[in-house]
Amino acid sequence: MGDRPAELIHVVEDDPGMARLIAATLERFGYRQAVFSSGGEFLRQLRLQPPDLAILDLGLPDMDGIELLQQVRARHRFGLLIVSGRTDTHDRVLGLELGADDYLLKPFEPRELIARMRSILRRYQPPPPGPDSGAPRVASFAGWRFELATHRLIAPDGSEDTLGVAEARLLTALLERPNQILSREQLLNGMDVSALDRSIDLRVSRLRRRFEHGECNGKFIKTVYGAGYLLATTVSWG
């Protein structure tokens, strides 16, 4: 069995010094990398070759990084790490709400950058092959079905919806541990959650609205005050 090629990282950063620092760090740790100084240049390259992970600055010369994040998440599924000097909590929460996997403030230690990247890349790795690896994982619960591979949510009446990356990740975490209290930190997959509790609360509220029709009306996602959230239903996998 041959070795997997090194992951490809796209760096979207208009500051030449910061771009060189990130590129040198990636090279030192064995990653392939390409640097883009504008959002438009990055979007054009995505049509040819999407990366395994993109490192995205929010202050770009041709568009706001939040706008770029929205465009990318509407079409692609790969890791997204925001690296920005913006310290406003609103930007951090908004970035995560729109599908970024993590948010790292400048200045940063190169090894912390690599640690955050590795954590994100692990989330996007395919599951190890097994006897049922050819079949998609589907969770059935309270009359609903959720396909992990496609993010399709199928209602009891057969109507379908497709969840965004952030909501799908949240629902998957709840489905994999039903009837267990999960803290906000667990639901954020170990990301830096300082001042970001509200982000999870907003995601849960959005997810509950997905279940607003039908007998259960989303009430199986319970808030455990002071502790976190709990999926109060039986889940079967097929």
C-alpha positions in Angstrom: 0.0 0.0 0.0 1.5 3.4 -1.1 1.8 6.3 1.2 -0.9 9.0 1.1 0.3 12.2 -0.5 0.9 15.1 1.8 -2.2 17.2 2.4 -2.6 20.3 0.3 -3.1 23.5 2.2 -4.3 26.7 0.6 -3.2 29.9 2.3 -5.3 33.0 1.6 -3.3 35.9 3.0 -2.4 39.3 1.5 0.3 40.2 4.0 3.6 39.0 2.3 5.4 38.5 5.6 2.6 36.5 7.2 2.2 34.5 4.1 5.9 33.6 4.1 5.7 32.6 7.7 2.7 30.3 7.2 4.2 28.8 4.0 7.5 28.1 5.7 5.8 26.5 8.7 3.7 24.2 6.4 6.8 23.2 4.4 8.7 22.4 7.6 5.9 20.1 8.7 5.7 18.3 5.4 2.5 19.8 3.9 2.0 20.9 0.3 0.9 24.5 0.1 -0.2 27.2 -2.3 -0.4 30.9 -1.3 -3.1 33.3 -2.7 -3.0 37.1 -2.0 -6.7 37.7 -2.9 -10.1 36.0 -2.5 -10.7 36.0 -6.3 -7.4 34.2 -7.0 -8.3 31.6 -4.4 -11.8 31.1 -5.8 -10.4 30.6 -9.4 -8.0 27.9 -8.1 -10.8 26.1 -6.4 -12.4 25.3 -9.7 -9.2 23.4 -10.7 -8.1 21.8 -7.4 -9.7 22.2 -4.0 -7.4 21.8 -1.0 -7.6 19.5 2.0 -7.7 22.6 4.2 -7.7 26.4 3.6 -6.1 29.0 6.0 -8.2 32.1 5.5 -7.4 35.7 6.5 -10.4 37.9 6.9 -8.8 41.2 5.8 -8.4 40.7 2.0 -7.9 43.4 -0.6 -10.8 42.4 -2.9 -13.5 41.0 -0.6 -14.2 40.5 3.0 -13.1 37.2 4.3 -16.6 36.5 5.8 -18.1 36.9 2.3 -15.4 34.5 0.9 -16.1 32.0 3.6 -19.8 32.0 2.6 -19.0 31.4 -1.0 -16.7 28.6 -0.3 -19.0 26.8 2.2 -21.9 27.0 -0.3 -19.9 24.8 -2.8 -17.1 22.9 -1.0 -16.5 20.6 1.9 -12.9 20.9 3.2 -11.3 22.2 6.3 -11.4 25.9 6.9 -9.2 27.7 9.5 -9.6 31.4 9.9 -6.3 33.1 10.9 -7.0 36.8 11.6 -6.0 39.8 13.7 -9.6 40.6 14.3 -10.3 40.2 18.0 -14.0 41.1 17.9 -16.0 38.2 19.4 -18.7 38.9 16.7 -16.3 38.1 13.9 -15.2 34.9 15.7 -18.8 33.7 16.3 -19.9 34.7 12.8 -17.0 32.8 11.2 -17.8 29.6 13.1 -21.5 30.0 12.4 -20.9 30.2 8.7 -18.9 27.0 8.6 -15.3 27.7 9.6 -13.8 24.8 11.6 -11.7 27.0 13.9 -10.5 30.6 14.5 -6.9 31.4 15.4 -5.8 34.9 16.4 -2.7 36.6 15.2 0.0 36.6 16.3 0.3 32.8 16.9 2.9 30.2 17.6 3.6 28.1 14.5 3.2 24.9 16.4 -0.3 26.0 17.6 -1.2 26.6 13.9 -0.1 23.1 13.0 -2.0 21.6 16.0 -5.2 23.4 15.0 -4.8 22.2 11.4 -4.2 18.6 12.4 -7.3 18.6 14.5 -9.4 19.9 11.6 -7.9 17.5 9.1 -8.7 14.6 11.3 -12.4 15.5 11.2 -12.4 15.3 7.4 -10.6 12.0 7.1 -12.8 9.2 5.7 -13.7 6.5 8.2 -11.4 3.4 8.2 -12.6 0.7 5.9 -14.7 -2.0 7.4 -17.2 -4.7 6.3 -19.9 -2.1 5.8 -17.7 0.6 4.4 -19.4 0.5 1.0 -22.8 1.6 2.6 -23.4 5.1 3.8 -24.0 5.6 7.5 -27.6 6.5 8.1 -29.0 7.4 11.6 -32.7 6.8 12.3 -34.4 8.6 15.2 -37.9 9.6 16.2 -39.1 9.0 12.6 -36.3 11.0 11.0 -33.3 9.8 9.1 -29.9 11.6 8.6 -27.3 10.5 6.1 -23.8 11.4 7.4 -22.1 11.3 4.0 -24.5 13.7 2.2 -25.9 15.7 5.2 -29.4 14.9 4.0 -32.1 15.1 6.7 -35.2 13.1 5.8 -38.4 14.0 7.7 -41.1 11.4 8.7 -43.3 12.5 5.8 -40.4 11.9 3.3 -39.5 15.6 2.7 -35.7 16.3 2.5 -33.4 19.0 3.6 -29.6 19.3 3.4 -27.8 20.6 6.5 -24.8 22.9 6.4 -21.5 21.7 7.7 -21.8 23.2 11.2 -25.3 21.9 11.8 -24.4 18.5 10.4 -21.4 18.2 12.7 -23.6 19.2 15.7 -26.3 16.7 14.8 -23.8 13.9 14.2 -22.2 14.5 17.7 -25.6 14.3 19.3 -26.6 11.2 17.3 -23.4 9.3 18.2 -24.0 9.8 21.9 -27.8 9.8 22.4 -29.2 10.2 25.9 -25.9 11.6 27.1 -25.3 15.2 28.3 -22.7 16.8 25.9 -21.0 20.0 27.0 -20.6 22.9 24.7 -16.8 22.1 24.5 -17.6 18.6 23.4 -20.0 19.8 20.7 -17.4 22.2 19.4 -15.0 19.3 18.9 -12.3 20.8 21.2 -12.0 24.2 19.5 -11.1 27.2 21.5 -14.4 28.0 23.0 -13.6 31.1 25.1 -16.5 33.5 24.8 -18.1 31.3 22.2 -20.8 29.5 24.2 -23.4 31.6 22.4 -22.2 30.1 19.1 -23.3 26.6 20.1 -26.6 27.9 21.5 -27.4 29.5 18.1 -26.5 26.3 16.3 -28.8 24.3 18.5 -31.6 26.7 18.0 -31.2 26.5 14.2 -31.1 22.7 14.4 -34.3 22.6 16.4 -36.1 24.6 13.8 -35.2 21.9 11.3 -37.5 19.6 13.3 -40.4 21.9 13.7 -43.0 19.8 11.8 -44.0 16.3 13.0 -45.1 14.9 16.3 -41.8 15.4 18.2 -41.4 19.0 16.9 -37.7 19.1 17.8 -38.3 18.5 21.4 -35.9 15.6 21.6 -33.0 18.1 21.7 -33.0 19.0 25.4 -31.2 21.8 27.1 -29.6 20.7 30.4 -29.0 24.1 32.1 -25.5 24.6 33.3 -24.3 21.4 31.7 -25.0 21.3 27.9 -27.4 19.5 25.6 -28.9 16.0 25.3 -30.6 14.1 22.5 -33.5 12.4 24.2 -34.4 9.7 21.7 -33.3 6.2 20.6 -30.9 6.1 17.6 -30.4 3.2 15.3 -27.7 3.0 12.6 -28.0 1.4 9.2 
